[in-house]
Amino acid sequence: MADRHPDLVLGRTRDAIALGRELSVREDEGRRFQRGWEAELAIALGQAELLAWPTLAGFPPRLGEFGVIDAISRTMEVNLAGLPALAQPVPTPGRIPQASSSSARREARSAWSRPAPWSRRRRAALASQPSTC
């Protein structure tokens, strides 16, 4: 569609398509890097139950500066390895909280994605109450 009807495609979408075409010739190299990174994290997780790191390499950008998020985000590394990850807020002395991400072994994915037993009981209790709306 981008080639047939470029007027119907936003500029940033056209840029993303062009970047994908440019990078696709290096896919094999990227996959080799990905396998090496997965192995490196597997070694680290063999020595610890949990890895933790800052979600961002600094405080979040202001609303008008959102374009810099890719430069300070620290989530893509774990996404590349295909590991489950969880981000939680961390209090700071200032007005803006920071966040910490953590990841565990691949086998932990099912435990992280299952609702906790107390949450099922809470949902059941709420469902049995009459609606106030």
C-alpha positions as CSV (number, residue, x, y, z in Angstrom):
1,M,0.0,0.0,0.0
2,A,2.8,2.4,0.8
3,D,4.2,1.9,-2.7
4,R,0.8,2.0,-4.5
5,H,-0.8,4.8,-2.5
6,P,1.9,6.8,-0.7
7,D,-0.6,9.6,-0.1
8,L,-2.5,7.4,2.3
9,V,0.4,6.5,4.5
10,L,1.8,8.8,7.2
11,G,5.4,9.9,6.9
12,R,6.5,8.1,10.1
13,T,4.9,4.9,8.8
14,R,6.7,5.3,5.5
15,D,9.9,5.8,7.5
16,A,9.3,2.7,9.5
17,I,8.7,0.6,6.3
18,A,11.9,1.9,4.8
19,L,13.8,1.1,8.0
20,G,12.4,-2.4,8.0
21,R,13.5,-3.0,4.4
22,E,16.9,-1.7,5.2
23,L,17.3,-3.9,8.3
24,S,15.8,-7.1,6.8
25,V,19.1,-7.7,5.0
26,R,20.8,-7.9,8.4
27,E,18.3,-10.3,10.0
28,D,20.6,-13.3,10.2
29,E,23.2,-11.1,12.0
30,G,20.5,-9.8,14.4
31,R,19.2,-13.4,15.2
32,R,22.8,-14.5,16.0
33,F,23.1,-11.5,18.4
34,Q,19.7,-12.4,19.9
35,R,20.7,-16.0,20.6
36,G,24.0,-14.9,22.2
37,W,22.1,-12.4,24.4
38,E,19.6,-15.0,25.4
39,A,22.5,-17.3,26.4
40,E,24.1,-14.5,28.4
41,L,20.9,-13.8,30.3
42,A,20.4,-17.5,30.9
43,I,23.9,-17.6,32.6
44,A,23.0,-14.6,34.8
45,L,19.7,-16.1,35.7
46,G,21.4,-19.4,36.6
47,Q,23.3,-17.4,39.3
48,A,20.4,-15.4,40.6
49,E,16.6,-16.0,40.9
50,L,15.8,-12.5,39.7
51,L,17.5,-9.7,37.8
52,A,16.5,-6.1,38.4
53,W,17.4,-2.9,36.6
54,P,15.9,0.6,36.1
55,T,13.1,0.7,33.5
56,L,14.5,4.0,32.2
57,A,18.1,5.2,32.3
58,G,16.9,8.5,33.7
59,F,13.7,10.3,34.7
60,P,10.9,10.2,32.1
61,P,10.9,12.9,29.5
62,R,8.5,15.8,29.6
63,L,5.4,15.3,27.4
64,G,6.7,17.3,24.5
65,E,10.0,15.4,24.6
66,F,8.6,11.9,24.2
67,G,10.8,11.1,21.2
68,V,13.8,10.6,23.5
69,I,12.2,7.6,25.2
70,D,13.9,5.1,23.0
71,A,17.3,6.5,24.0
72,I,16.7,6.0,27.7
73,S,14.4,2.9,27.8
74,R,15.9,-0.2,29.3
75,T,13.1,-2.7,28.4
76,M,14.1,-3.6,24.8
77,E,17.0,-5.6,26.0
78,V,14.8,-8.0,28.0
79,N,12.2,-8.0,25.2
80,L,14.9,-9.1,22.8
81,A,15.6,-12.2,25.0
82,G,11.9,-13.1,25.2
83,L,11.9,-13.1,29.0
84,P,8.9,-12.1,31.1
85,A,9.5,-8.8,32.8
86,L,7.6,-6.7,35.4
87,A,8.0,-2.9,36.0
88,Q,7.0,-1.4,39.3
89,P,7.2,2.2,40.5
90,V,10.0,3.2,43.0
91,P,9.6,6.2,45.2
92,T,12.1,9.0,44.7
93,P,12.8,12.2,46.7
94,G,11.4,14.3,43.9
95,R,7.9,14.6,42.5
96,I,8.4,12.1,39.7
97,P,8.7,8.4,40.6
98,Q,11.2,6.1,38.9
99,A,10.5,2.5,38.0
100,S,12.4,-0.7,38.5
101,S,12.0,-3.7,36.1
102,S,12.7,-7.3,37.0
103,S,12.9,-10.5,35.2
104,A,13.1,-14.2,36.1
105,R,13.8,-17.4,34.4
106,R,11.7,-18.3,31.4
107,E,9.9,-21.0,33.4
108,A,8.5,-18.2,35.7
109,R,6.4,-16.8,32.9
110,S,3.4,-19.0,33.7
111,A,3.6,-18.0,37.4
112,W,3.7,-14.3,36.5
113,S,0.8,-14.5,34.1
114,R,-1.5,-16.5,36.5
115,P,-3.7,-14.4,38.7
116,A,-2.9,-14.8,42.4
117,P,-5.4,-16.9,44.3
118,W,-6.6,-13.9,46.4
119,S,-7.4,-12.0,43.2
120,R,-9.8,-14.8,42.1
121,R,-11.6,-14.7,45.4
122,R,-11.8,-10.9,45.3
123,R,-13.3,-11.0,41.8
124,A,-15.8,-13.7,42.9
125,A,-16.8,-11.6,45.9
126,L,-17.2,-8.4,43.8
127,A,-19.3,-10.3,41.2
128,S,-21.7,-11.5,43.9
129,Q,-22.4,-8.0,45.1
130,P,-25.4,-6.0,43.6
131,S,-24.4,-3.3,41.2
132,T,-24.6,0.3,42.4
133,C,-24.7,1.8,38.9
